[in-house]
Amino acid sequence: MNVLIVYAHPEPRSLNGSLKEFSVKRLRDAGHAVQVSDLYAMNWKAALDAGDSVAHTTGDRFDPSRASKYAFENGLQSADIAAEQAKLKWADAVILQFPLWWFSMPAIMKGWVERVYAYGLAYGVGEHSDARWGDRYGEGNVAGKRAMLVVTTGGWESHYSPRGINGPIDDLLFPIQHGILYYPGFDVLPPFVVHRTSRIDEQKYVEVRNALGERLDNLWNTAPIPFRAQNGGDYRIPELTLKDDIAPGREGFGVHVK
Amino acid sequence: MNVLIVYAHPEPRSLNGSLKEFSVKRLRDAGHAVQVSDLYAMNWKAALDAGDSVAHTTGDRFDPSRASKYAFENGLQSADIAAEQAKLKWADAVILQFPLWWFSMPAIMKGWVERVYAYGLAYGVGEHSDARWGDRYGEGNVAGKRAMLVVTTGGWESHYSPRGINGPIDDLLFPIQHGILYYPGFDVLPPFVVHRTSRIDEQKYVEVRNALGERLDNLWNTAPIPFRAQNGGDYRIPELTLKDDIAPGREGFGVHVK
């Protein structure tokens, strides 16, 4: 199978750097093809702007989604964006690996999402009517592909627990796992999270590496997070609120998981 | 009073651009001093890297927080970072204004947070012991200042409602309001959110502008979101989980609001 690792850390000699190298080797040793988008090494342009389309004429009013649609449909996207989209298309599974900075992905990776996720590729896909609200949240152009987060944090596991002060890690990752990965169609596997990175000695590192290795070995047979499909009958359309008899009386991110 | 508006939109002739201009005028007309950090216009560098410290020697292993601490303490930060920190220090209130892209702030603004929020300024502040876990979440260097989000979305309000498919807007903004604003000490006001931006005609625009104007007029007397202070007795230290008798039996982001 083909695996794309999108990776964001500025220092190759970091825990993240080591784990990324480990993942590449583990997957290749198992017979998979691997490509890595090492965003810092690529000097990835983070800011979405008018320059992302070679069609944009200076002086025109820039509408991000309209410009993205036009450029995507007409082969007028900047080359770095088109190259990443080709990797996405090639991949059977995508791993996003990053340190949690201020409770989300690093800016450089957010910029990868914003620029690579073109209108027509990741959003604005499919029929929008009274019966359907586009092919998204369980349908879309990357349906059938798998995705997984590999995330490191400086804080303790308890700080990210259900009653921990930072908020539960699953909720912090929901905008990424549900909003960025499930939205265009990925099957999203449970995340691999390493906490308290400053206290990882050699013994602990071996444990972490082995646990990650096991997750990679099971990339194809791990059950995805059972998010609810938008057009599967659980939601009112076009309000897109859960029907009253689904998770009755409950609210929040958790209700979107079966 | 002094107000800093940190603003991220690539097109001045956008709804966001108009609302930003409106805010500047409204605040100045009320006698306040206003500075704007227009991140796209400034061509703000989004990616945190070794170049953020003029002390970094090529070839050294780059540790983001250690490098940030050293540069901040020794006046060795890059000039763009120091300039934004001076604005933060000057401000009595900070407004972050942005379009919600993929359920969070644009990459260029995330990069403002990552680079301007130095170790010693926004984190790594205060005593870390069995009794205290730093000055954060309600204490810290920006304590006494106010902050507010001004956010636009393309989706409908119902899509962001408590049972809406995107997740409740308050939960989507929690990593920013609690994790980025409350953490270093800001009093965080309820956000000003504009939904379904593609359907804003002239009449609706006047309504939005008036509502925003009212929020700006009341910037100094609006009650902040009552997040729980980390060192106020509600949390076990150092686990930083809520004590059993606080919001008993409940979990998730909501338990951190009184």
Interface residues (C-beta under 8 A of the other chain):
Chain A: P10 E11 R13 S14 Y40 W44 A46 A47 L48 D49 A50 R61 F62 D63 P64 S65 W101 W102 F103 S104 P106 A107 I108 K110 G111 V113 E114 Y117 Y137 G154 W156 S158 H159 S161 P162 R163 G164 I165 N166 G167 P168 D171 L172 F174 P175 I176 H178 G179 I180 Q230 Y235 P238 E239 L240 T241 L242 A247 R250 E251 G252 F253 G254 V255 H256
Chain B: P10 E11 R13 S14 Y40 W44 A46 A47 L48 D49 A50 R61 F62 D63 P64 S65 W101 W102 F103 S104 P106 A107 I108 K110 G111 V113 E114 Y117 Y137 G154 W156 S158 H159 S161 P162 R163 G164 I165 N166 G167 P168 D171 L172 F174 P175 I176 H178 G179 I180 Q230 Y235 P238 E239 L240 T241 L242 A247 R250 E251 G252 F253 G254 V255 H256
